[in-house]
């Protein structure tokens, strides 16, 4: 099997760090050979989407004089999305996914198509693509139709912060619309590139969330001066899960220079405790003590999703598929989105679990009857008169509850459509879109937790005893929101801290 043409890391550089897309001479040659082959091969054969109708209309022959118009018809008729529209980074990701698929030489498209798609990415021209429209089988037909609509010079785009007609922007940028040569319409639309694009963006942000969850969990363990054996190598090696062991190792690395965490042998193993009720907590609550066991499976779920999405990014998910080696065209269902749908459902559950952990850790800090070291609601002001983090907790709790509701599976919610031609579908784009919302929500919960931890650090006076890792992010948070005793209006700070977590 050939190595991936785009790695996840390369994808991230293009989508999040504005690296330019380039098309090699070898890629152009591969695409051109595929196009020329299909053009000649289809002259005396019945090839779906070249000289037939689409979907259940594939039984109808399309005469040669109508074949190019057919491609424009499928693009325009399926540009029927509704609802909110996708963010520029999701659209950019989707275009990159489709560009990579069509560059494999399995689709029979004209090279001019991939060059125009490259220009959309490199010039930050963002097609208007709506969130509602795909059932995730026969690909993301409706959403990819909106991409195709822009490529033929129609529809709308976002450009330099404004929503504008494509025709105007192409004229300004000196771009010529795509001219259909053979089957570029259905080749653009018939694939999993939108759901895959969303999935890859989700994985990028879920990775950040997981790293932040580990850091915040470490900080709380510092605040309560917990014993370090629950993230020890010895304890976690006794359970044979890579994810758990990795999270525990991260915790050890982050806390290596903390002056606050303690060793059990120094306090509870010396035979000095004779009291009936022990002053020192023998074990912490699960939300502090079981971090490796909770975040470990989330890490493994995320790793699996990353592998599957990267494979899909580098797959030919078109129909039909051209095989130059055997000089044949094969019809099938590579456009079916089950791989992405299942992984996004799993990731959605995992990130909801992560937000639940964060909410429980937050509750631990806010409730003095549980933590026994902080004032109620981490209130640095006058109890009863000031409110501290009391109001903010409602937002974290309600947002976590929304994640729990959103975590219902899309993968098992197939609804037949298309005159029952599509009798079982993946709902992969819905699964990826809902996962995107769950991830956004999780950042909000973690932003609230991070502010609360920062307040607790100041109240306890632990600034100089923290691990280097905790000190670093604590100081960065304090650049955004200073320590407060008097009540503040928090929502502008919440938005800024959320943005900080998403970008660091």
C-alpha positions as a printed NumPy array, in Angstrom:
array([[  0.   ,   0.   ,   0.   ],
       [  1.355,   3.441,  -0.931],
       [  2.018,   5.914,   1.898],
       [ -0.529,   8.664,   2.452],
       [ -0.232,  11.502,  -0.022],
       [ -1.29 ,  13.877,   2.772],
       [ -0.49 ,  13.116,   6.399],
       [ -2.605,  14.494,   9.222],
       [  0.228,  16.867,  10.082],
       [  0.401,  18.137,   6.497],
       [ -3.365,  18.588,   6.495],
       [ -3.161,  20.687,   9.682],
       [ -0.452,  22.933,   8.199],
       [ -2.672,  23.737,   5.215],
       [ -5.97 ,  24.187,   7.049],
       [ -4.815,  25.888,  10.259],
       [ -1.458,  27.444,   9.365],
       [ -2.094,  28.682,   5.81 ],
       [  0.484,  26.563,   4.046],
       [ -0.075,  26.795,   0.29 ],
       [ -1.211,  23.796,  -1.733],
       [  0.969,  22.744,  -4.639],
       [  0.238,  20.284,  -7.437],
       [  3.189,  18.327,  -8.719],
       [  3.832,  17.5  , -12.363],
       [  3.43 ,  13.834, -11.456],
       [ -0.041,  14.47 ,  -9.993],
       [ -1.117,  16.423, -13.066],
       [  0.112,  13.589, -15.288],
       [ -1.801,  10.997, -13.249],
       [ -5.018,  13.021, -13.393],
       [ -4.693,  13.731, -17.116],
       [ -4.066,  10.073, -17.962],
       [ -7.142,   9.093, -15.947],
       [ -9.234,  11.694, -17.77 ],
       [ -8.048,  10.639, -21.233],
       [ -8.617,   6.975, -20.423],
       [-12.217,   7.51 , -19.244],
       [-12.98 ,   9.79 , -22.171],
       [-11.995,   7.053, -24.626],
       [-13.232,   4.097, -22.573],
       [-16.763,   5.48 , -22.186],
       [-17.435,   6.046, -25.899],
       [-18.979,   2.637, -26.524],
       [-19.839,   1.596, -22.948],
       [-22.441,   2.481, -20.351],
       [-20.655,   4.359, -17.571],
       [-22.636,   5.744, -14.651],
       [-22.621,   9.517, -14.517],
       [-21.111,   9.911, -17.983],
       [-23.874,   8.704, -20.279],
       [-26.541,   7.775, -17.714],
       [-28.737,   9.643, -15.309],
       [-27.996,   9.666, -11.601],
       [-29.23 ,   7.592,  -8.677],
       [-32.484,   5.743,  -9.5  ],
       [-32.418,   7.602, -12.853],
       [-29.314,   5.667, -13.902],
       [-31.551,   3.449, -16.087],
       [-31.926,   6.331, -18.529],
       [-29.363,   6.782, -21.293],
       [-28.111,  10.325, -21.792],
       [-27.305,  11.134, -25.399],
       [-23.92 ,  12.6  , -26.231],
       [-25.226,  16.074, -26.969],
       [-26.742,  16.296, -23.455],
       [-23.935,  14.781, -21.421],
       [-22.151,  17.993, -20.432],
       [-25.413,  19.77 , -19.633],
       [-26.264,  16.814, -17.386],
       [-23.291,  17.684, -15.169],
       [-24.453,  21.285, -14.767],
       [-27.964,  20.041, -14.013],
       [-26.809,  17.798, -11.157],
       [-24.76 ,  20.619,  -9.626],
       [-27.522,  23.217,  -9.772],
       [-30.394,  20.941,  -8.781],
       [-28.576,  19.606,  -5.711],
       [-27.397,  22.986,  -4.406],
       [-30.216,  22.768,  -1.903],
       [-28.567,  23.038,   1.51 ],
       [-30.192,  24.824,   4.426],
       [-29.514,  25.887,   8.004],
       [-26.293,  27.334,   9.368],
       [-23.224,  27.321,   7.16 ],
       [-19.882,  25.714,   7.855],
       [-16.913,  27.722,   9.131],
       [-14.081,  28.667,   6.746],
       [-11.717,  26.094,   8.293],
       [-14.259,  23.286,   7.813],
       [-14.896,  24.306,   4.195],
       [-11.176,  24.604,   3.515],
       [-10.709,  21.145,   4.991],
       [-13.51 ,  19.729,   2.827],
       [-12.035,  21.248,  -0.338],
       [ -8.634,  19.807,   0.525],
       [-10.196,  16.371,   1.062],
       [-11.971,  16.503,  -2.301],
       [ -8.888,  17.852,  -4.053],
       [ -6.792,  14.999,  -2.697],
       [ -9.342,  12.376,  -3.718],
       [ -9.623,  13.721,  -7.267],
       [ -5.823,  13.927,  -7.509],
       [ -5.454,  10.164,  -7.122],
       [ -6.313,   9.55 , -10.771],
       [ -9.322,   7.39 ,  -9.959],
       [-12.065,   9.791, -11.022],
       [-11.477,  10.74 , -14.644],
       [-11.661,  14.494, -14.1  ],
       [ -9.929,  17.137, -16.166],
       [ -6.76 ,  18.587, -14.563],
       [ -8.241,  22.103, -14.708],
       [-10.558,  21.1  , -11.855],
       [ -7.821,  20.354,  -9.334],
       [ -5.981,  23.556, -10.226],
       [ -9.075,  25.671,  -9.579],
       [ -9.702,  23.9  ,  -6.27 ],
       [ -6.114,  24.634,  -5.31 ],
       [ -6.713,  28.336,  -5.969],
       [ -9.779,  28.41 ,  -3.715],
       [ -7.654,  27.086,  -0.847],
       [ -4.604,  29.254,  -1.475],
       [ -6.603,  32.465,  -1.949],
       [ -8.924,  31.869,   1.03 ],
       [-12.059,  31.866,  -1.091],
       [-14.636,  30.022,   1.002],
       [-17.69 ,  28.57 ,  -0.759],
       [-21.005,  28.962,   1.059],
       [-21.799,  25.411,   2.214],
       [-24.749,  24.701,   4.487],
       [-24.76 ,  22.213,   7.356],
       [-28.048,  20.556,   6.418],
       [-28.26 ,  18.387,   3.335],
       [-26.204,  15.211,   3.484],
       [-27.323,  11.704,   4.433],
       [-23.73 ,  10.535,   4.068],
       [-24.204,   7.976,   1.316],
       [-23.699,   8.633,  -2.355],
       [-21.414,  10.986,  -0.51 ],
       [-22.115,  14.517,   0.625],
       [-24.116,  15.269,  -2.504],
       [-25.822,  18.476,  -1.413],
       [-22.887,  20.11 ,   0.359],
       [-20.424,  19.162,  -2.37 ],
       [-22.9  ,  20.524,  -4.927],
       [-22.456,  23.91 ,  -3.269],
       [-18.693,  23.562,  -3.745],
       [-19.212,  22.564,  -7.364],
       [-21.604,  25.494,  -7.849],
       [-18.843,  27.896,  -6.848],
       [-16.326,  26.152,  -9.099],
       [-18.564,  26.711, -12.129],
       [-18.695,  30.394, -11.17 ],
       [-22.119,  30.459,  -9.542],
       [-23.412,  30.557,  -5.968],
       [-21.785,  32.541,  -3.177],
       [-18.502,  32.68 ,  -1.311],
       [-16.996,  34.314,   1.743],
       [-14.054,  36.458,   0.761],
       [-12.145,  38.899,   2.966],
       [-14.855,  38.696,   5.589],
       [-17.784,  39.338,   3.251],
       [-20.427,  37.074,   1.695],
       [-20.406,  37.816,  -2.023],
       [-21.456,  36.365,  -5.4  ],
       [-18.828,  33.969,  -6.724],
       [-18.823,  35.647, -10.127],
       [-17.655,  38.962,  -8.63 ],
       [-14.836,  37.397,  -6.611],
       [-13.598,  35.283,  -9.528],
       [-13.484,  38.411, -11.667],
       [-11.463,  40.284,  -9.03 ],
       [ -9.064,  37.374,  -8.632],
       [ -8.741,  36.703, -12.365],
       [-10.101,  33.154, -12.063],
       [-11.97 ,  31.394, -14.846],
       [-14.902,  29.175, -13.792],
       [-14.615,  25.45 , -14.301],
       [-15.607,  24.209, -17.727],
       [-17.149,  20.753, -17.601],
       [-15.237,  18.306, -19.788],
       [-16.645,  14.884, -18.95 ],
       [-18.011,  14.069, -15.484],
       [-16.605,  16.785, -13.228],
       [-20.016,  17.528, -11.717],
       [-20.743,  14.101, -10.282],
       [-17.05 ,  13.492,  -9.549],
       [-17.052,  16.558,  -7.302],
       [-20.273,  15.606,  -5.541],
       [-20.027,  11.843,  -5.198],
       [-17.82 ,  11.384,  -2.131],
       [-17.261,  11.695,   1.609],
       [-15.139,  14.837,   1.567],
       [-17.335,  17.125,   3.673],
       [-17.818,  14.638,   6.497],
       [-14.112,  13.793,   6.315],
       [-13.179,  17.456,   6.341],
       [-15.292,  18.074,   9.441],
       [-13.886,  14.929,  11.059],
       [-10.293,  16.052,  10.546],
       [-11.04 ,  19.476,  12.023],
       [-12.783,  17.747,  14.934],
       [ -9.766,  15.553,  15.57 ],
       [ -7.457,  18.568,  15.593],
       [ -9.542,  20.311,  18.254],
       [-10.295,  17.142,  20.214],
       [ -6.542,  16.628,  20.556],
       [ -6.227,  20.101,  22.071],
       [ -9.129,  19.375,  24.409],
       [ -7.535,  16.177,  25.64 ],
       [ -4.217,  17.902,  26.304],
       [ -5.981,  20.668,  28.22 ],
       [ -7.989,  18.173,  30.228],
       [ -4.76 ,  16.497,  31.354],
       [ -3.234,  19.865,  32.317],
       [ -6.286,  21.02 ,  34.259],
       [ -6.551,  17.66 ,  36.009],
       [ -2.91 ,  17.959,  37.054],
       [ -3.493,  21.451,  38.407],
       [ -6.417,  20.32 ,  40.578],
       [ -4.307,  17.49 ,  41.952],
       [ -1.761,  20.126,  42.899],
       [ -4.344,  22.338,  44.569],
       [ -5.559,  19.548,  46.847],
       [ -2.025,  18.254,  47.452],
       [ -3.005,  14.781,  46.342],
       [ -0.774,  11.726,  46.566],
       [  1.075,  10.899,  43.381],
       [  0.596,   7.136,  43.302],
       [ -2.624,   7.233,  41.253],
       [ -0.605,   8.393,  38.236],
       [  2.48 ,   6.329,  39.076],
       [  4.088,   4.067,  36.485],
       [  3.734,   1.029,  38.728],
       [ -0.005,   1.365,  39.335],
       [ -0.891,   2.111,  35.717],
       [  1.358,  -0.618,  34.3  ],
       [ -0.832,  -3.084,  36.165],
       [ -3.658,  -2.293,  33.745],
       [ -2.771,  -3.194,  30.183],
       [ -4.127,  -0.196,  28.275],
       [ -1.842,   2.047,  26.225],
       [ -4.063,   5.101,  26.637],
       [ -4.176,   4.9  ,  30.417],
       [ -0.423,   4.475,  30.631],
       [  0.178,   7.408,  28.279],
       [ -2.091,   9.761,  30.249],
       [ -0.428,   8.732,  33.514],
       [  2.986,   9.378,  31.953],
       [  1.865,  12.831,  30.818],
       [  0.691,  13.59 ,  34.351],
       [  4.052,  12.516,  35.77 ],
       [  5.868,  14.663,  33.221],
       [  3.699,  17.706,  33.907],
       [  3.951,  17.363,  37.692],
       [  7.604,  16.388,  37.94 ],
       [  8.646,  19.7  ,  39.572],
       [  5.477,  20.417,  41.543],
       [  6.034,  21.305,  45.203],
       [  2.45 ,  20.414,  46.058],
       [  1.78 ,  16.776,  45.176],
       [  2.827,  14.319,  47.892],
       [  4.169,  10.807,  48.234],
       [  1.993,   8.437,  50.193],
       [  4.995,   6.806,  51.827],
       [  5.992,  10.118,  53.415],
       [  2.64 ,  10.605,  55.145],
       [  0.577,   7.459,  55.513],
       [  3.113,   4.616,  55.536],
       [  5.16 ,   5.623,  58.59 ],
       [  2.852,   4.266,  61.268],
       [  2.386,   7.731,  62.799],
       [ -1.39 ,   7.958,  62.283],
       [ -3.176,   6.524,  65.306],
       [ -6.376,   8.576,  65.11 ],
       [ -9.767,   6.951,  64.491],
       [-10.709,   9.484,  61.799],
       [ -7.809,  10.428,  59.575],
       [ -7.135,  14.098,  58.937],
       [ -5.389,  13.462,  55.636],
       [ -7.6  ,  12.155,  52.856],
       [ -6.618,   8.568,  52.188],
       [ -7.876,   8.752,  48.601],
       [ -9.225,  11.552,  46.417],
       [-12.559,  11.66 ,  44.633],
       [-12.732,   9.747,  41.358],
       [-12.628,  12.908,  39.212],
       [ -9.1  ,  13.507,  40.559],
       [ -7.864,   9.97 ,  41.189],
       [ -9.139,   8.195,  38.051],
       [ -7.916,  10.63 ,  35.399],
       [ -5.723,   8.046,  33.576],
       [ -8.568,   5.529,  33.557],
       [-11.071,   8.126,  32.239],
       [ -8.91 ,   9.982,  29.716],
       [ -7.053,   6.85 ,  28.553],
       [ -9.951,   5.453,  26.505],
       [-10.601,   8.949,  25.155],
       [ -7.015,   9.075,  23.905],
       [ -7.388,   5.669,  22.239],
       [-10.706,   6.653,  20.646],
       [ -9.137,   9.835,  19.317],
       [ -6.139,   7.929,  17.943],
       [ -8.411,   5.501,  16.111],
       [-10.511,   8.343,  14.688],
       [ -7.355,  10.092,  13.469],
       [ -6.179,   6.947,  11.685],
       [ -9.555,   6.284,  10.037],
       [-10.067,   9.905,   8.953],
       [ -6.555,  10.1  ,   7.502],
       [ -7.184,   6.914,   5.53 ],
       [-10.442,   8.384,   4.213],
       [ -8.674,  11.633,   3.296],
       [ -6.318,   9.605,   1.12 ],
       [ -8.973,   7.312,  -0.375],
       [-10.786,   7.371,  -3.692],
       [-14.364,   7.722,  -2.428],
       [-15.91 ,   8.311,  -5.818],
       [-18.216,   6.206,  -8.017],
       [-17.335,   4.755, -10.416],
       [-13.633,   4.133,  -9.784],
       [-11.069,   4.043, -12.582],
       [ -8.27 ,   1.518, -12.303],
       [ -5.528,   2.353, -14.751],
       [ -3.602,  -0.834, -14.045],
       [ -6.43 ,  -3.144, -15.151],
       [ -7.764,  -0.581, -17.645],
       [-11.256,  -0.968, -16.208],
       [-13.987,   1.111, -14.59 ],
       [-15.586,  -0.351, -11.464],
       [-18.988,   0.616, -10.072],
       [-19.709,   0.36 ,  -6.358],
       [-20.188,   2.329,  -3.159],
       [-16.928,   3.946,  -2.058],
       [-18.957,   7.104,  -1.375],
       [-20.57 ,   5.449,   1.658],
       [-19.593,   7.248,   4.867],
       [-19.853,   4.502,   7.485],
       [-16.214,   4.699,   8.532],
       [-16.445,   8.409,   9.343],
       [-19.931,   8.123,  10.842],
       [-18.967,   5.437,  13.33 ],
       [-15.731,   7.16 ,  14.351],
       [-17.499,  10.5  ,  14.856],
       [-20.171,   8.867,  17.021],
       [-17.429,   7.308,  19.122],
       [-15.484,  10.573,  19.332],
       [-18.655,  12.444,  20.271],
       [-19.18 ,  10.085,  23.203],
       [-15.55 ,  10.435,  24.24 ],
       [-15.572,  14.246,  24.206],
       [-18.869,  14.325,  26.073],
       [-17.215,  12.149,  28.698],
       [-14.297,  14.585,  28.814],
       [-16.695,  17.498,  29.405],
       [-18.392,  15.472,  32.157],
       [-15.031,  14.98 ,  33.868],
       [-14.367,  18.714,  33.642],
       [-17.803,  19.548,  35.073],
       [-17.272,  17.184,  38.015],
       [-13.824,  18.635,  38.709],
       [-15.363,  22.106,  38.597],
       [-18.068,  21.055,  41.045],
       [-15.362,  19.657,  43.345],
       [-13.639,  23.043,  43.463],
       [-16.858,  24.996,  44.003],
       [-18.249,  22.894,  46.844],
       [-16.411,  23.529,  50.157],
       [-18.022,  20.499,  51.779],
       [-16.189,  18.328,  49.265],
       [-12.795,  20.02 ,  48.839],
       [-12.56 ,  21.396,  52.418],
       [ -9.924,  23.981,  51.42 ],
       [-11.709,  26.667,  49.37 ],
       [-14.569,  29.079,  50.059],
       [-17.924,  28.315,  48.451],
       [-17.91 ,  28.891,  44.681],
       [-14.201,  29.816,  44.931],
       [-15.478,  33.187,  46.104],
       [-12.597,  35.519,  46.902],
       [-14.968,  38.267,  48.023],
       [-17.465,  38.554,  50.873],
       [-19.539,  35.409,  51.26 ],
       [-23.23 ,  36.112,  50.877],
       [-22.554,  39.47 ,  49.252],
       [-20.323,  38.364,  46.375],
       [-20.933,  35.311,  44.192],
       [-17.564,  34.186,  42.826],
       [-18.053,  31.439,  40.237],
       [-21.642,  30.641,  41.222],
       [-23.285,  32.033,  38.093],
       [-20.664,  30.567,  35.783],
       [-21.288,  27.041,  37.066],
       [-24.793,  27.098,  35.585],
       [-23.302,  27.553,  32.125],
       [-20.891,  24.648,  32.569],
       [-23.631,  22.359,  33.867],
       [-26.162,  23.179,  31.153],
       [-23.545,  22.903,  28.4  ],
       [-22.43 ,  19.504,  29.664],
       [-26.066,  18.384,  29.705],
       [-26.428,  19.489,  26.078],
       [-23.403,  17.367,  25.164],
       [-24.993,  14.366,  26.814],
       [-28.126,  14.826,  24.698],
       [-26.164,  15.417,  21.49 ],
       [-24.279,  12.156,  22.026],
       [-27.121,  10.042,  20.695],
       [-25.855,   8.004,  17.735],
       [-26.328,   9.133,  14.133],
       [-24.711,   5.965,  12.767],
       [-27.782,   3.873,  13.632],
       [-30.297,   6.457,  12.374],
       [-30.394,   5.554,   8.7  ],
       [-33.502,   6.727,   6.827],
       [-33.968,   5.364,   3.272],
       [-34.452,   8.033,   0.587],
       [-33.823,   8.731,  -3.116],
       [-36.773,   6.51 ,  -4.091],
       [-35.211,   3.815,  -1.893],
       [-32.111,   3.675,  -4.088],
       [-30.247,   4.828,  -0.991],
       [-31.897,   2.286,   1.281],
       [-29.247,   2.368,   4.   ],
       [-27.184,   5.505,   4.572],
       [-24.409,   6.54 ,   6.977],
       [-25.538,   9.96 ,   8.247],
       [-21.788,  10.591,   8.538],
       [-21.978,  14.328,   7.933],
       [-24.611,  14.754,  10.621],
       [-22.463,  12.674,  12.973],
       [-19.404,  14.834,  12.252],
       [-21.38 ,  18.084,  12.547],
       [-22.856,  17.116,  15.918],
       [-19.396,  16.076,  17.106],
       [-18.157,  19.519,  16.088],
       [-20.817,  21.089,  18.315],
       [-19.918,  18.783,  21.221],
       [-16.264,  19.821,  20.878],
       [-17.166,  23.527,  20.867],
       [-19.262,  22.965,  23.987],
       [-16.424,  21.123,  25.702],
       [-14.102,  24.076,  25.158],
       [-16.656,  26.253,  26.95 ],
       [-16.769,  23.92 ,  29.947],
       [-12.966,  23.725,  30.124],
       [-12.673,  27.515,  29.846],
       [-14.846,  27.835,  32.958],
       [-12.794,  25.207,  34.753],
       [ -9.521,  26.933,  33.849],
       [-10.705,  30.288,  35.232],
       [-11.89 ,  28.574,  38.407],
       [ -8.535,  26.85 ,  38.912],
       [ -6.738,  30.174,  38.418],
       [ -8.945,  31.774,  41.086],
       [ -8.282,  28.853,  43.443],
       [ -4.52 ,  29.136,  42.927],
       [ -4.611,  32.791,  43.979],
       [ -6.881,  32.188,  46.978],
       [ -4.587,  29.433,  48.268],
       [ -1.425,  31.399,  47.491],
       [  0.152,  28.496,  45.605],
       [  1.543,  30.478,  42.669],
       [  5.185,  29.733,  43.481],
       [  4.689,  26.072,  44.334],
       [  3.042,  24.957,  41.108],
       [  4.64 ,  22.753,  38.484],
       [  6.209,  24.583,  35.563],
       [  3.426,  23.312,  33.298],
       [  0.648,  24.705,  35.502],
       [  2.498,  27.962,  36.138],
       [  2.828,  28.594,  32.421],
       [ -0.845,  28.299,  31.525],
       [ -1.937,  29.964,  34.793],
       [  0.114,  33.05 ,  33.925],
       [ -1.305,  33.095,  30.384],
       [ -4.86 ,  32.883,  31.73 ],
       [ -4.088,  35.738,  34.093],
       [ -3.124,  37.87 ,  31.092],
       [ -6.713,  37.409,  29.9  ],
       [ -8.65 ,  37.604,  33.171],
       [ -7.075,  39.095,  36.312],
       [ -7.783,  37.74 ,  39.792],
       [-11.092,  39.177,  41.015],
       [-12.724,  39.587,  44.419],
       [-15.574,  41.859,  43.428],
       [-18.167,  40.397,  41.067],
       [-17.433,  40.87 ,  37.376],
       [-19.422,  40.441,  34.163],
       [-17.739,  37.227,  32.985],
       [-19.003,  36.523,  29.469],
       [-16.327,  38.531,  27.557],
       [-13.603,  36.758,  29.551],
       [-15.18 ,  33.355,  28.966],
       [-15.065,  33.892,  25.199],
       [-11.419,  35.001,  25.328],
       [-10.328,  32.048,  27.474],
       [-12.16 ,  29.648,  25.167],
       [-10.307,  31.158,  22.192],
       [ -7.021,  30.813,  24.1  ],
       [ -7.647,  27.105,  24.751],
       [ -8.52 ,  26.504,  21.076],
       [ -5.336,  28.167,  19.86 ],
       [ -2.76 ,  26.8  ,  22.303]])
